[in-house]
Amino acid sequence: MKIVDAQVVVTSPGRNFVTLKLTTDDGLTGLGDATLNGRELAVVSYLTDHVVPLLTGRDPHRIEDTWQYLYRGAYWRRGPVTMAAIAAVDVALWDIKAKAAGLPLYQLLGGAGRDRVRAYGHANGRDIPELLDSVRARLAEGYQAVRIQSGIPGLKAVYGVHSTDDGGAPVLHQQARPLVEDWDTDAYLRHTPTVFEAVRAEFGAELPLLHDAHHRLSPVQAARLGRDLEPYRPFWLEDCTPAENQEALRLVRRNTTTPLAIGEVFNTVYDYQLLITEQLIDYVRSAVTHFGGVTPLRKLFDFAAQYQIRTAVHGPEDISPVGMAAALHLDLAVHNFGIQEYSGHTPLTNEVFRHAYTFTDGHLHPGEAPGIGVDLDLDLAAAHPYEAAYLPVNRLQDGSVHDW
């Protein structure tokens, strides 16, 4: 069997997605997600100009060899653009291999390690009453674990908080420049414990509550927030501080017992080495789409399992159903699964990407279709072309750009 065609498809059924479609001489096809939120066309160029020309004639069954060929052969390694491109190839190859076997992908990963995959949804509100309504909406949809994000008094707009309840899906702004949002760390640190207090008072102690700090705190600030949230027993505090400085998590870990999740912006195992071996986190958050595919992410999960660290694959709306499906097959198979983020997709997106995975009673299942279980409607995809869009940028009150 040989690869005879590779096609890069860009579509925007409400937001932009980049998909690689591989075809073999036997007529089998495989799909891989290469979406990099806000930088999609960089990956399109990487794939079209540098990767696709290398794929024709290759044996699609040689997944590990192809991965190493693309990662090491380029000399320039790592980085979100490179790893998203490699991920698309890797997942498409796994899709083909599983279809050739006539099995859903999880069966090639060792079979099911559980019956279903627990998911958490997004709840948000401009104020606490609106947030409580959003939590009720998620519970009505069947979610049994909820991420809570609230507007902050005095701030006009906060990332992850929207004016209408759409499940907390990330918003890109289709305009010439990124939307600028304001930020006040002290106000956030004062407000967030009151948010947890209100949600706990309304919904009780048993509901798992998650929270994302979006990398905006220094290590000291992150440690303070983790300690302040301890009475409310959060499921986790996510991205509490930028983890490019892995040693920073030592200070956070020493000063709070709040579980920590991190890694959605990580691209390789090297970003995690210290965090895992020193057990500075509790959940690894990388996505199949941004970590180079199923092949390296499975290795990361096995590495994390040695240190009692669980998985929690990044699953926002900007991961296409192709990337989500691949994640669910991994989730179902690995022993140290923790939880899966799932904010769903628009009805139009689900028409463009018809998928076998299902969501029932707060849990997901990848389905039993051969491969990853996703089909791409090329005609419908073509009817919704790329639209330039950006994630927002935060500035402090003095006008400086803020990350932590």
C-alpha positions in Angstrom: 0.0 0.0 0.0 1.3 3.5 -0.9 0.1 7.1 -0.4 -0.9 8.5 -3.8 -2.5 11.8 -2.8 -2.4 14.4 0.0 -4.8 17.3 0.2 -4.8 20.2 2.6 -8.4 21.5 3.2 -9.1 24.8 4.9 -12.7 25.5 5.9 -14.5 27.9 8.2 -18.0 26.6 9.2 -18.1 29.3 12.0 -14.4 29.1 12.7 -11.3 28.0 10.8 -10.1 24.4 10.6 -7.2 22.8 8.7 -7.5 19.2 7.7 -5.1 16.9 5.9 -6.6 14.1 3.8 -4.4 11.2 2.6 -5.4 8.7 0.0 -3.8 5.3 -0.7 -3.6 3.3 -3.9 -6.1 0.9 -2.3 -8.6 3.7 -2.0 -8.4 4.1 1.7 -8.4 7.7 3.1 -7.2 9.1 6.4 -7.9 12.5 8.0 -5.7 14.5 10.4 -6.4 17.8 12.2 -3.8 20.6 11.7 -5.7 23.5 13.1 -3.6 26.1 15.0 -6.0 28.7 16.4 -5.3 32.1 15.0 -2.3 30.9 13.0 -3.9 28.4 10.7 -2.3 29.5 7.4 1.2 29.1 8.8 0.4 25.3 9.2 -1.2 25.3 5.7 2.0 26.5 4.2 4.2 24.1 6.2 2.1 21.2 5.1 1.6 22.2 1.5 5.1 23.5 0.8 7.2 21.2 3.0 5.4 18.0 4.0 2.9 17.0 1.3 5.7 16.6 -1.3 7.4 14.1 1.0 4.3 11.8 1.5 3.6 10.5 -2.0 4.8 6.9 -2.4 5.3 6.3 1.3 4.0 3.2 3.0 1.1 4.5 5.3 1.6 1.6 7.7 5.1 2.9 8.7 3.7 5.4 11.2 6.6 5.6 13.7 9.1 5.8 10.8 7.2 8.6 9.1 6.9 10.5 12.4 10.6 10.4 13.0 11.3 11.2 9.4 9.2 14.4 9.6 10.4 15.4 13.1 14.1 14.7 12.9 14.6 15.1 9.1 13.6 18.7 9.0 16.5 19.7 11.4 14.2 22.4 12.9 12.3 20.6 15.6 9.4 21.4 18.0 7.1 24.4 17.9 3.4 24.6 17.4 3.4 25.0 13.6 5.8 22.0 13.0 4.0 19.8 15.5 0.5 20.6 14.2 1.6 19.6 10.7 3.2 16.4 11.9 0.1 15.6 14.0 -2.1 15.8 10.9 0.0 13.3 9.1 0.2 11.0 12.1 -3.5 10.9 12.8 -4.3 10.4 9.1 -1.9 7.4 9.1 -3.5 5.9 12.2 -6.9 6.5 10.5 -5.8 4.5 7.4 -4.2 1.7 9.5 -7.3 1.2 11.6 -9.6 1.3 8.4 -7.3 -1.3 6.8 -7.8 -3.5 9.9 -11.5 -2.8 9.9 -11.3 -1.7 13.5 -11.9 1.6 15.5 -8.6 3.1 16.3 -8.8 2.4 20.1 -8.6 -1.3 19.3 -5.2 -0.8 17.8 -4.1 1.1 21.0 -4.7 -1.9 23.2 -8.5 -1.9 23.3 -10.9 -0.2 25.6 -9.6 0.4 29.2 -13.0 1.8 30.2 -16.6 1.8 28.9 -16.8 5.6 28.4 -14.9 8.8 28.8 -15.9 11.4 31.4 -16.1 15.0 30.0 -16.3 18.4 31.5 -18.1 21.4 29.9 -17.6 25.2 30.1 -19.8 27.5 32.1 -19.3 31.2 32.1 -21.0 34.5 33.0 -20.4 38.2 33.0 -21.4 38.1 36.7 -22.1 35.4 39.3 -25.8 35.1 38.6 -25.2 34.7 34.9 -22.5 32.1 35.7 -24.9 30.1 37.9 -27.4 30.0 35.0 -24.7 28.7 32.7 -23.8 26.0 35.2 -27.5 25.0 35.3 -27.4 24.8 31.5 -24.4 22.5 31.4 -26.0 20.2 34.0 -29.2 20.1 32.0 -27.1 19.0 29.0 -25.8 16.1 31.1 -22.4 17.3 32.1 -21.2 16.0 35.5 -18.2 18.2 35.8 -18.0 21.9 34.9 -15.3 24.5 34.3 -16.4 27.9 35.8 -15.2 31.3 34.5 -16.7 34.6 35.6 -16.4 38.2 34.6 -14.5 40.4 37.0 -16.0 43.6 38.5 -14.4 46.6 36.9 -13.2 44.9 33.8 -15.0 45.3 30.5 -14.2 41.9 29.0 -12.4 38.7 30.2 -11.2 35.9 28.1 -13.4 32.8 28.3 -16.4 34.8 29.4 -19.1 35.7 26.8 -22.2 37.8 26.8 -24.4 34.8 25.9 -24.3 31.3 27.1 -22.7 29.3 24.2 -21.1 26.6 26.3 -17.9 28.5 26.9 -16.5 28.0 23.4 -13.5 30.2 22.7 -14.2 33.2 20.6 -12.1 34.4 17.7 -12.6 37.9 16.4 -12.9 38.1 12.6 -11.3 41.5 12.2 -8.1 43.0 11.0 -6.5 43.1 14.5 -7.0 41.2 17.7 -9.5 42.5 20.2 -7.8 44.1 23.2 -9.2 43.1 26.6 -8.3 44.8 29.9 -6.8 42.9 32.9 -6.3 43.4 36.6 -4.6 40.6 38.5 -5.5 41.8 42.0 -9.2 42.1 41.1 -9.1 38.6 39.6 -7.5 37.2 42.8 -10.0 38.9 45.0 -13.0 37.8 42.9 -12.3 34.2 42.0 -12.7 32.7 45.5 -16.1 34.4 45.8 -17.1 32.7 42.5 -16.3 29.3 43.9 -18.1 30.1 47.1 -21.3 31.1 45.2 -21.2 28.0 42.9 -20.6 25.7 45.9 -23.4 27.3 47.8 -25.8 26.8 44.9 -24.7 23.3 43.6 -23.1 21.7 46.6 -19.8 20.0 47.4 -20.0 17.0 45.1 -20.0 18.7 41.7 -16.4 18.7 40.2 -15.5 22.3 39.5 -12.5 23.3 37.3 -11.0 26.7 36.7 -8.6 28.1 34.1 -6.2 31.0 35.0 -5.0 31.2 31.3 -1.3 31.6 32.2 -1.9 35.1 33.8 -0.4 34.7 37.2 3.2 34.8 38.6 4.2 31.7 40.6 3.5 33.6 43.9 0.1 34.7 42.7 -0.7 31.2 41.5 0.3 29.8 44.8 -1.9 32.3 46.6 -4.9 31.5 44.4 -4.4 27.8 44.8 -4.4 28.2 48.6 -7.4 30.5 48.6 -9.4 28.0 46.6 -8.6 25.0 48.8 -11.8 25.3 51.0 -13.9 24.8 47.8 -11.9 21.7 46.7 -11.6 22.4 43.0 -11.0 19.5 40.6 -8.1 21.5 39.3 -6.6 24.9 38.7 -5.4 25.1 35.1 -2.6 27.0 33.5 -2.0 28.9 36.8 1.3 30.4 35.5 3.3 30.2 32.2 5.1 26.9 32.4 7.8 27.7 29.9 9.7 28.2 33.2 9.0 24.7 34.6 10.8 25.4 37.8 8.2 28.0 38.7 5.7 25.2 39.5 7.9 24.1 42.4 6.9 27.2 44.3 3.2 26.7 43.5 3.3 23.0 44.4 5.0 23.7 47.8 2.3 26.2 48.8 -1.0 24.6 47.8 -2.7 21.2 47.6 -5.1 22.4 44.9 -4.5 20.0 41.9 -2.8 21.5 39.0 -3.3 21.0 35.2 -1.1 22.4 32.5 0.2 21.8 29.0 -2.3 22.9 26.3 0.4 25.1 24.7 3.1 22.4 25.0 4.3 20.6 21.9 6.7 17.9 23.0 7.6 15.7 26.0 10.6 18.0 26.7 8.2 20.7 27.9 7.0 18.3 30.6 10.2 16.6 31.8 10.7 18.4 35.0 7.0 18.8 35.7 6.4 15.1 35.5 9.5 13.7 37.1 9.1 16.0 40.1 5.3 15.5 40.2 4.7 19.2 40.0 1.3 18.7 38.2 -1.6 16.3 38.4 -2.9 16.4 34.8 -1.2 16.7 31.4 -3.3 18.9 29.0 -1.8 18.6 25.5 -3.9 18.0 22.5 -3.4 15.4 19.8 -3.5 18.2 17.3 -0.7 20.3 18.8 1.5 17.6 20.2 2.5 15.8 17.0 -0.4 13.3 16.9 -1.4 10.0 18.6 2.1 8.5 18.4 3.9 11.0 20.8 0.9 11.7 23.0 0.6 8.0 23.9 4.2 8.0 24.9 3.7 11.1 27.0 0.7 9.5 28.8 2.7 6.4 29.5 5.5 8.6 30.9 3.1 10.5 33.1 1.5 7.3 34.4 4.8 6.3 36.0 4.4 9.4 38.3 0.6 9.0 39.0 -0.3 11.9 36.7 -3.5 11.6 34.7 -4.5 12.7 31.2 -6.8 15.6 30.4 -6.6 16.3 26.7 -7.3 19.9 25.5 -10.6 19.9 23.7 -11.9 23.4 22.9 -14.0 24.2 19.9 -10.9 25.1 17.8 -9.9 21.4 17.9 -11.8 20.0 14.9 -14.0 16.9 15.2 -11.0 15.1 13.6 -8.7 16.0 16.5 -11.5 15.4 19.0 -12.1 11.9 17.7 -8.4 11.0 17.8 -8.3 12.1 21.4 -11.3 10.0 22.4 -9.7 6.9 21.0 -6.7 7.5 23.2 -8.8 8.4 26.2 -10.7 5.1 26.0 -7.5 3.1 25.8 -5.0 4.6 28.2 -4.9 3.4 31.9 -4.3 6.9 33.4 -7.2 8.7 31.8 -8.4 11.6 33.9 -11.0 13.7 32.2 -11.7 15.1 28.7 -12.5 18.7 27.9 -15.5 19.0 25.5 -17.2 22.2 24.5 -18.8 20.7 21.4 -19.1 22.1 17.9 -21.7 24.1 16.0 -24.3 22.1 14.0 -22.6 23.3 10.7 -19.2 22.1 11.8 -20.8 18.7 12.6 -22.2 18.6 9.1 -18.8 19.4 7.5 -17.2 16.8 9.8 -19.6 13.9 10.2 -18.4 11.9 13.2 -19.2 8.6 15.0 -18.4 9.8 18.5 -21.3 10.5 20.9 -22.0 12.5 24.1 -24.4 11.0 26.6 -24.9 11.7 30.3 -21.7 13.6 30.6 -19.6 11.0 28.9 -18.1 10.6 25.4 -17.4 7.5 23.3 -15.5 7.4 20.0 -17.8 4.9 18.4 -17.2 1.7 16.6 -16.6 2.9 13.0 -13.3 1.8 11.4 -10.5 4.3 11.8 -11.1 7.5 13.9 -14.7 7.6 12.7 -14.9 11.0 10.9 -15.8 11.8 7.3 -15.1 15.2 5.7 -17.7 16.7 3.3 -15.4 18.4 0.8 -18.2 20.2 -1.0 -19.6 21.7 2.1 -16.1 22.5 3.4 -15.4 24.4 0.2 -18.6 26.4 0.6 -17.2 27.9 3.8 -13.7 29.4 3.0 -11.1 30.7 5.5 -11.8 33.9 7.3 -9.0 35.8 9.1 -9.5 35.7 12.8 -7.5 36.4 16.0 -7.6 35.5 19.7 -7.8 38.5 22.0 -4.8 40.3 23.6 -4.8 41.4 27.2 -3.4 44.8 28.4 -3.0 46.0 31.9 -4.3 49.4 33.1 -0.9 51.0 32.2 -1.3 49.8 28.6 1.3 47.1 28.6 0.6 43.6 27.1 0.0 41.1 29.8 0.6 37.3 30.1 1.5 36.9 33.8 
